[in-house]
Amino acid sequence: MVQGWERGTRDAGPGGDEGPARRPAGRLRRGLLALLVAAAVAVPLAGAARPRIPAPPPAHVPPPAVAGLDATYAAHRANAAEAARTAADHGHRDRAAAERALSTRQLLHFDGRGAGLVTEVLGDLAHAGRVAVLVPGSDTGIDTYGRFRATAVALHQRLTREAPTGVRTAVVAWLGYETPGTLSPSVATTGRAEDAAPELRSFVRDVRSVAAPRARISLLCHSYGSVVCARAAAGLDVDDLVFLGSPGTGADTAAALHTRARVWAARGAGDWVEHVPHLDAGLFGITVGFGTDPVSRAYGARVFAAGDGGHSDYFAPGSPSLANLTRIVLGRLQEVTR
């Protein structure tokens, strides 16, 4: 089934037919969808595979607990240091440098194999009453982790400045799944998100067990990460679910997510994702596209202001989007601007 882009429906001419000026746009959307379907079916996913850099297996540690949090960090730091040495021995200097930097940080998880997986904590998670978990979009791995971490740092710095006296905050950068490549067929399907959803559910349970009792947890999901969060949403124990620069979530409405969380969405005026057709289609068992636009009225999310920024600017210091994200995480909901 193909779902119409809300904008196309709203612009329909009398009697429900597209007016002459709208027909080219409709043909363009259908053509783009056809290309997405053809790519997903005809192009092997292996064609987008990333180079496999040698690395040791991840450290085997129990699920994180308050009493053993420092030991968990230490085990994954040691594993990152070993991965850096291995990468350097095989001539991968950039990867080695990235892993050496990671070996100095608070890591809840690290796996240097392939594109790599990293979960890093900024702040005192064990005593945090406000926790933000960030979920990245496509083309995020150890080699590009710095740009993802920068978003976590920007949010953590602002939370630290604006948190009420006595309220501790933490930000968790969760690169807990193998993200699709921006130019790969997998970026137009829900496959990676479906694989990642159980991991995200398990991780949120771990965060809930480690953070302060009755901590407020917000899940901030960027781009393809919004598809991951939507797949994990049903029954997820979070207070707020935020979609940033989303191409769609695979759900027709916020209500279809079956979550108790408040559902938010934002898109910057300069974000190219606005031009992605909000359609979905099934072919040969593959669903291509992600359906309803999360910032549309039809979707039913709480839409907030994101300013003029582009696809990578939602956490830019001084931006309206970062200000609103800070308010959401802190629970100052009446101050969120629309």
Buried (B, 14 or more C-beta within 10 A) or exposed (E): EBBBBBBBEEBBEEEEEBEEEBEEBBEEBBEBBEEBBEBBBEEEBEEBEBEEBEBBEBBEBEEBEEEBBEEBBBBBBBBBBBBBBBBBEEEBEEBBEBBBBBBEBBBBBBBBBBBBBBBBBBBBBBBBBBBBBBBBBBBBBBBBBEEBBBBBBBBBBBBEEBBEEEBBBBBBBBBBBBBBBEEBBBBBBBBBBBEBBEBBBEBBEBBBEBBBEEBBBBBBBBBBBBBBBBBBBBEBEBBBBBBBBBBBBBBBBBEBBEBEBBBBBBBBEEBEBBEBBBBBBEEEEBBBBBBBBBBBEBBBBBBBBBBEBBBBBBBBEEBBBBBBBBBBBBBEEEEBEE
